[in-house]
């Protein structure tokens, strides 16, 4: 998110808030499309978006990025 505020919902219950500088949707990218939450805008937002192929290309070319993605997946699996 470049600008704006949003809330994160799981099963209709708010579990968190997001603001500029934070990201969402990364789990769906690394888990092949499986969504784990819903994000709802609370204000006008400006977003940067990336295609899966772009994330996968970064993962192949940058070991540190790949490790960070795996760490996100590990954190999600523990939730």
The first five atom37 places (N, CA, C, CB, O) and aatype in JSON, in Angstrom:
{
  "aatype": [20, 20, 20, 20, 20, 20, 20, 20, 20, 20, 20, 20, 20, 20, 20, 20, 20, 20, 20, 20, 20, 20, 20, 20, 20, 20, 20, 20, 20, 20, 20, 20, 20, 20, 20, 20, 20, 20, 20, 20, 20, 20, 20, 20, 20, 20, 20, 20, 20, 20, 20, 20, 20, 20, 20, 20, 20, 20, 20, 20, 20, 20, 20, 20, 20, 20, 20, 20, 20, 20, 20, 20, 20, 20, 20, 20, 20, 20, 20],
  "atom_mask": [
    [1, 1, 1, 1, 1],
    [1, 1, 1, 1, 1],
    [1, 1, 1, 1, 1],
    [1, 1, 1, 1, 1],
    [1, 1, 1, 1, 1],
    [1, 1, 1, 1, 1],
    [1, 1, 1, 1, 1],
    [1, 1, 1, 1, 1],
    [1, 1, 1, 1, 1],
    [1, 1, 1, 1, 1],
    [1, 1, 1, 1, 1],
    [1, 1, 1, 1, 1],
    [1, 1, 1, 1, 1],
    [1, 1, 1, 1, 1],
    [1, 1, 1, 1, 1],
    [1, 1, 1, 1, 1],
    [1, 1, 1, 1, 1],
    [1, 1, 1, 1, 1],
    [1, 1, 1, 1, 1],
    [1, 1, 1, 1, 1],
    [1, 1, 1, 1, 1],
    [1, 1, 1, 1, 1],
    [1, 1, 1, 1, 1],
    [1, 1, 1, 1, 1],
    [1, 1, 1, 1, 1],
    [1, 1, 1, 1, 1],
    [1, 1, 1, 1, 1],
    [1, 1, 1, 1, 1],
    [1, 1, 1, 1, 1],
    [1, 1, 1, 1, 1],
    [1, 1, 1, 1, 1],
    [1, 1, 1, 1, 1],
    [1, 1, 1, 1, 1],
    [1, 1, 1, 1, 1],
    [1, 1, 1, 1, 1],
    [1, 1, 1, 1, 1],
    [1, 1, 1, 1, 1],
    [1, 1, 1, 1, 1],
    [1, 1, 1, 1, 1],
    [1, 1, 1, 1, 1],
    [1, 1, 1, 1, 1],
    [1, 1, 1, 1, 1],
    [1, 1, 1, 1, 1],
    [1, 1, 1, 1, 1],
    [1, 1, 1, 1, 1],
    [1, 1, 1, 1, 1],
    [1, 1, 1, 1, 1],
    [1, 1, 1, 1, 1],
    [1, 1, 1, 1, 1],
    [1, 1, 1, 1, 1],
    [1, 1, 1, 1, 1],
    [1, 1, 1, 1, 1],
    [1, 1, 1, 1, 1],
    [1, 1, 1, 1, 1],
    [1, 1, 1, 1, 1],
    [1, 1, 1, 1, 1],
    [1, 1, 1, 1, 1],
    [1, 1, 1, 1, 1],
    [1, 1, 1, 1, 1],
    [1, 1, 1, 1, 1],
    [1, 1, 1, 1, 1],
    [1, 1, 1, 1, 1],
    [1, 1, 1, 1, 1],
    [1, 1, 1, 1, 1],
    [1, 1, 1, 1, 1],
    [1, 1, 1, 1, 1],
    [1, 1, 1, 1, 1],
    [1, 1, 1, 1, 1],
    [1, 1, 1, 1, 1],
    [1, 1, 1, 1, 1],
    [1, 1, 1, 1, 1],
    [1, 1, 1, 1, 1],
    [1, 1, 1, 1, 1],
    [1, 1, 1, 1, 1],
    [1, 1, 1, 1, 1],
    [1, 1, 1, 1, 1],
    [1, 1, 1, 1, 1],
    [1, 1, 1, 1, 1],
    [1, 1, 1, 1, 1]
  ],
  "atom_positions": [
    [[0.84, -1.17, 0.0], [0.0, 0.0, 0.0], [0.89, 1.23, 0.0], [-0.96, 0.0, 1.2], [1.77, 1.38, 0.85]],
    [[0.64, 2.09, -0.95], [1.4, 3.33, -0.99], [0.7, 4.43, -0.19], [1.6, 3.78, -2.45], [1.35, 5.27, 0.44]],
    [[-0.61, 4.41, -0.22], [-1.42, 5.37, 0.55], [-2.7, 4.68, 0.98], [-1.72, 6.66, -0.28], [-3.2, 3.79, 0.29]],
    [[-3.23, 5.1, 2.12], [-4.53, 4.62, 2.56], [-4.48, 3.76, 3.8], [-5.17, 3.86, 1.47], [-3.42, 3.53, 4.39]],
    [[-5.66, 3.31, 4.19], [-5.83, 2.45, 5.36], [-6.81, 1.35, 5.01], [-6.32, 3.26, 6.59], [-7.72, 1.55, 4.2]],
    [[-6.62, 0.19, 5.62], [-7.49, -0.95, 5.37], [-7.58, -1.8, 6.63], [-6.99, -1.79, 4.17], [-6.77, -1.67, 7.54]],
    [[-8.58, -2.67, 6.64], [-8.68, -3.62, 7.74], [-8.6, -5.03, 7.17], [-9.98, -3.41, 8.55], [-8.97, -5.27, 6.01]],
    [[-8.14, -5.94, 7.99], [-7.97, -7.34, 7.6], [-9.04, -8.16, 8.33], [-6.53, -7.86, 7.93], [-9.17, -8.06, 9.55]],
    [[-9.78, -8.95, 7.58], [-10.86, -9.76, 8.14], [-10.6, -11.24, 7.89], [-12.22, -9.35, 7.56], [-10.17, -11.63, 6.8]],
    [[-10.87, -12.04, 8.9], [-10.86, -13.5, 8.75], [-12.2, -13.98, 9.29], [-9.65, -14.18, 9.52], [-12.56, -13.71, 10.43]],
    [[-12.94, -14.68, 8.45], [-14.28, -15.15, 8.81], [-15.16, -14.01, 9.32], [-14.19, -16.26, 9.87], [-15.94, -14.19, 10.26]],
    [[-15.03, -12.83, 8.7], [-15.84, -11.68, 9.04], [-15.41, -10.91, 10.28], [-17.21, -12.12, 9.22], [-16.01, -9.89, 10.61]],
    [[-14.38, -11.37, 10.95], [-13.89, -10.71, 12.16], [-12.62, -9.93, 11.85], [-13.63, -11.73, 13.27], [-11.7, -10.45, 11.21]],
    [[-12.55, -8.68, 12.31], [-11.36, -7.88, 12.1], [-10.22, -8.43, 12.94], [-11.62, -6.4, 12.44], [-10.34, -8.61, 14.15]],
    [[-9.09, -8.68, 12.26], [-7.91, -9.21, 12.96], [-6.71, -8.28, 12.85], [-7.55, -10.57, 12.4], [-5.67, -8.54, 13.46]],
    [[-6.85, -7.2, 12.09], [-5.74, -6.28, 11.96], [-6.07, -5.1, 11.08], [-4.53, -6.98, 11.42], [-7.11, -5.05, 10.41]],
    [[-5.15, -4.14, 11.1], [-5.26, -2.94, 10.26], [-3.97, -2.79, 9.48], [-5.55, -1.67, 11.12], [-2.9, -3.19, 9.94]],
    [[-4.08, -2.19, 8.29], [-2.94, -1.93, 7.43], [-2.91, -0.46, 7.08], [-2.98, -2.79, 6.16], [-3.96, 0.19, 7.0]],
    [[-1.71, 0.07, 6.87], [-1.56, 1.45, 6.44], [-0.43, 1.54, 5.43], [-1.3, 2.39, 7.66], [0.21, 0.54, 5.1]],
    [[-0.17, 2.75, 4.95], [0.85, 2.96, 3.92], [2.17, 2.3, 4.33], [1.07, 4.46, 3.68], [2.59, 2.38, 5.48]],
    [[2.8, 1.65, 3.37], [4.06, 0.98, 3.6], [3.93, -0.5, 3.91], [4.78, 1.64, 4.71], [4.92, -1.23, 3.94]],
    [[2.71, -0.96, 4.14], [2.5, -2.38, 4.45], [2.02, -3.1, 3.2], [1.49, -2.55, 5.6], [1.61, -2.48, 2.22]],
    [[2.07, -4.43, 3.25], [1.67, -5.2, 2.08], [0.65, -6.25, 2.46], [2.89, -5.86, 1.44], [0.51, -6.63, 3.62]],
    [[-0.06, -6.7, 1.43], [-0.99, -7.81, 1.61], [-1.08, -8.57, 0.31], [-2.4, -7.3, 2.06], [-0.71, -8.07, -0.75]],
    [[-1.57, -9.79, 0.4], [-1.7, -10.64, -0.78], [-0.51, -11.53, -1.03], [-1.92, -9.8, -1.97], [-0.53, -12.35, -1.94]],
    [[0.53, -11.38, -0.23], [1.74, -12.17, -0.45], [1.54, -13.65, -0.21], [2.85, -11.66, 0.43], [2.18, -14.47, -0.86]],
    [[0.66, -14.01, 0.71], [0.43, -15.41, 0.99], [-0.22, -16.1, -0.22], [-0.47, -15.57, 2.24], [0.14, -17.23, -0.55]],
    [[-1.14, -15.43, -0.87], [-1.78, -16.0, -2.06], [-0.75, -16.24, -3.16], [-2.89, -15.08, -2.57], [-0.87, -17.2, -3.92]],
    [[0.25, -15.39, -3.25], [1.29, -15.57, -4.27], [2.13, -16.79, -3.96], [2.18, -14.31, -4.37], [2.41, -17.6, -4.85]],
    [[2.55, -16.94, -2.72], [3.46, -18.06, -2.39], [2.7, -19.35, -2.11], [4.32, -17.7, -1.19], [3.31, -20.42, -2.06]],
    [[1.39, -19.27, -1.92], [0.59, -20.47, -1.66], [-0.29, -20.81, -2.87], [-0.29, -20.28, -0.4], [-1.32, -21.47, -2.73]],
    [[0.11, -20.36, -4.04], [-0.58, -20.66, -5.3], [-2.06, -20.29, -5.29], [-0.44, -22.12, -5.61], [-2.9, -21.07, -5.71]],
    [[-2.36, -19.09, -4.8], [-3.7, -18.58, -4.91], [-4.59, -18.78, -3.71], [-4.34, -19.18, -6.05], [-5.71, -18.26, -3.69]],
    [[-4.15, -19.5, -2.71], [-4.96, -19.73, -1.52], [-5.05, -18.46, -0.69], [-4.38, -20.89, -0.67], [-4.03, -17.95, -0.22]],
    [[-6.26, -17.93, -0.51], [-6.45, -16.72, 0.29], [-6.6, -17.09, 1.75], [-7.68, -15.91, -0.2], [-7.19, -18.12, 2.07]],
    [[-6.07, -16.26, 2.63], [-6.19, -16.51, 4.06], [-6.97, -15.43, 4.78], [-4.82, -16.64, 4.67], [-7.3, -15.59, 5.95]],
    [[-7.27, -14.33, 4.1], [-7.98, -13.22, 4.73], [-8.59, -12.33, 3.64], [-7.04, -12.39, 5.64], [-8.29, -12.47, 2.46]],
    [[-9.44, -11.42, 4.09], [-10.03, -10.41, 3.22], [-9.52, -9.06, 3.68], [-11.59, -10.47, 3.24], [-9.47, -8.78, 4.88]],
    [[-9.14, -8.21, 2.74], [-8.7, -6.85, 3.07], [-9.73, -5.88, 2.53], [-7.26, -6.55, 2.49], [-10.06, -5.91, 1.34]],
    [[-10.23, -5.02, 3.41], [-11.22, -4.01, 3.02], [-10.65, -2.62, 3.21], [-12.51, -4.17, 3.84], [-10.05, -2.32, 4.24]],
    [[-10.83, -1.78, 2.21], [-10.36, -0.41, 2.26], [-11.17, 0.4, 3.28], [-10.45, 0.25, 0.87], [-12.39, 0.27, 3.35]],
    [[-10.48, 1.22, 4.06], [-11.13, 2.14, 4.99], [-11.05, 3.58, 4.49], [-10.5, 2.03, 6.37], [-11.68, 4.47, 5.06]],
    [[-10.27, 3.79, 3.44], [-10.11, 5.13, 2.86], [-9.66, 4.94, 1.41], [-9.06, 6.0, 3.67], [-9.43, 3.82, 0.95]],
    [[-9.55, 6.05, 0.7], [-9.0, 5.98, -0.65], [-7.59, 5.39, -0.56], [-8.98, 7.39, -1.35], [-6.83, 5.72, 0.35]],
    [[-7.25, 4.51, -1.5], [-5.96, 3.84, -1.45], [-5.22, 3.99, -2.77], [-6.15, 2.36, -1.12], [-5.83, 4.1, -3.83]],
    [[-3.91, 3.99, -2.68], [-3.03, 3.88, -3.84], [-2.22, 2.62, -3.61], [-2.1, 5.17, -4.04], [-1.53, 2.49, -2.6]],
    [[-2.3, 1.69, -4.55], [-1.65, 0.39, -4.4], [-0.64, 0.15, -5.51], [-2.68, -0.72, -4.38], [-0.81, 0.63, -6.63]],
    [[0.38, -0.59, -5.19], [1.31, -1.12, -6.19], [1.0, -2.61, -6.27], [2.84, -0.84, -5.82], [0.87, -3.27, -5.24]],
    [[0.89, -3.13, -7.47], [0.59, -4.56, -7.6], [1.67, -5.25, -8.42], [-0.79, -4.77, -8.26], [2.32, -4.65, -9.27]],
    [[1.84, -6.53, -8.13], [2.83, -7.35, -8.79], [2.17, -8.63, -9.25], [4.04, -7.64, -7.85], [1.32, -9.18, -8.56]],
    [[2.58, -9.1, -10.42], [2.1, -10.38, -10.91], [2.9, -11.51, -10.29], [2.18, -10.44, -12.45], [4.06, -11.32, -9.91]],
    [[2.28, -12.68, -10.18], [2.99, -13.84, -9.62], [4.29, -14.1, -10.37], [2.09, -15.09, -9.67], [5.32, -14.4, -9.76]],
    [[4.24, -13.99, -11.69], [5.45, -14.27, -12.47], [6.6, -13.33, -12.09], [5.16, -14.14, -13.97], [7.76, -13.73, -12.13]],
    [[6.27, -12.08, -11.71], [7.31, -11.14, -11.28], [7.91, -11.56, -9.95], [6.74, -9.72, -11.18], [9.13, -11.48, -9.75]],
    [[7.06, -11.99, -9.04], [7.54, -12.45, -7.73], [8.38, -13.7, -7.91], [6.35, -12.72, -6.77], [9.44, -13.82, -7.29]],
    [[7.93, -14.63, -8.74], [8.69, -15.85, -8.97], [10.03, -15.57, -9.62], [7.88, -16.82, -9.83], [11.02, -16.22, -9.29]],
    [[10.09, -14.61, -10.53], [11.36, -14.24, -11.16], [12.32, -13.67, -10.12], [11.13, -13.22, -12.3], [13.51, -13.98, -10.12]],
    [[11.8, -12.82, -9.23], [12.65, -12.29, -8.15], [13.15, -13.41, -7.26], [11.88, -11.26, -7.32], [14.31, -13.41, -6.84]],
    [[12.28, -14.35, -6.96], [12.66, -15.47, -6.1], [13.8, -16.28, -6.73], [11.44, -16.38, -5.83], [14.72, -16.71, -6.04]],
    [[13.73, -16.49, -8.04], [14.77, -17.26, -8.73], [16.1, -16.52, -8.79], [14.31, -17.61, -10.13], [17.17, -17.13, -8.75]],
    [[16.03, -15.19, -8.9], [17.26, -14.42, -9.11], [17.88, -13.87, -7.82], [16.97, -13.3, -10.04], [18.99, -13.34, -7.85]],
    [[17.17, -13.97, -6.71], [17.64, -13.34, -5.49], [17.42, -14.27, -4.3], [16.93, -11.98, -5.26], [16.29, -14.43, -3.84]],
    [[18.49, -14.89, -3.82], [18.39, -15.87, -2.74], [17.81, -15.27, -1.46], [19.76, -16.47, -2.46], [17.03, -15.92, -0.76]],
    [[18.19, -14.04, -1.15], [17.68, -13.4, 0.07], [16.18, -13.18, -0.03], [18.4, -12.05, 0.33], [15.46, -13.36, 0.95]],
    [[15.69, -12.78, -1.2], [14.26, -12.6, -1.41], [13.54, -13.94, -1.27], [13.99, -11.99, -2.8], [12.48, -14.0, -0.64]],
    [[14.1, -14.99, -1.83], [13.49, -16.31, -1.73], [13.41, -16.75, -0.26], [14.3, -17.35, -2.55], [12.4, -17.3, 0.17]],
    [[14.46, -16.5, 0.5], [14.45, -16.84, 1.93], [13.38, -16.06, 2.68], [15.82, -16.57, 2.55], [12.7, -16.61, 3.55]],
    [[13.22, -14.78, 2.34], [12.2, -13.96, 2.99], [10.79, -14.47, 2.66], [12.33, -12.48, 2.55], [9.92, -14.48, 3.53]],
    [[10.57, -14.9, 1.42], [9.27, -15.48, 1.05], [9.0, -16.76, 1.83], [9.21, -15.76, -0.45], [7.89, -16.98, 2.31]],
    [[10.01, -17.61, 1.95], [9.84, -18.84, 2.7], [9.55, -18.54, 4.18], [11.1, -19.73, 2.58], [8.77, -19.26, 4.81]],
    [[10.15, -17.5, 4.71], [9.89, -17.11, 6.1], [8.44, -16.66, 6.27], [10.86, -15.98, 6.55], [7.81, -16.97, 7.28]],
    [[7.91, -15.93, 5.29], [6.5, -15.54, 5.33], [5.61, -16.76, 5.34], [6.15, -14.63, 4.14], [4.63, -16.83, 6.08]],
    [[5.94, -17.71, 4.52], [5.13, -18.95, 4.44], [5.19, -19.7, 5.76], [5.62, -19.86, 3.28], [4.17, -20.21, 6.22]],
    [[6.36, -19.76, 6.37], [6.51, -20.46, 7.65], [5.69, -19.78, 8.72], [7.98, -20.52, 8.07], [5.05, -20.44, 9.54]],
    [[5.7, -18.45, 8.73], [4.92, -17.69, 9.7], [3.44, -17.96, 9.52], [5.21, -16.19, 9.58], [2.71, -18.14, 10.49]],
    [[2.97, -17.98, 8.27], [1.56, -18.24, 7.99], [1.18, -19.65, 8.38], [1.27, -18.02, 6.51], [0.1, -19.86, 8.94]],
    [[2.04, -20.63, 8.11], [1.72, -22.02, 8.45], [1.58, -22.21, 9.95], [2.8, -22.95, 7.9], [0.86, -23.1, 10.39]],
    [[2.26, -21.4, 10.74], [2.19, -21.5, 12.2], [0.95, -20.86, 12.78], [3.41, -20.87, 12.82], [0.59, -21.12, 13.93]],
    [[0.27, -20.01, 11.99], [-0.93, -19.29, 12.46], [-2.12, -20.21, 12.57], [-1.27, -18.13, 11.53], [-3.2, -19.78, 12.95]]
  ]
}
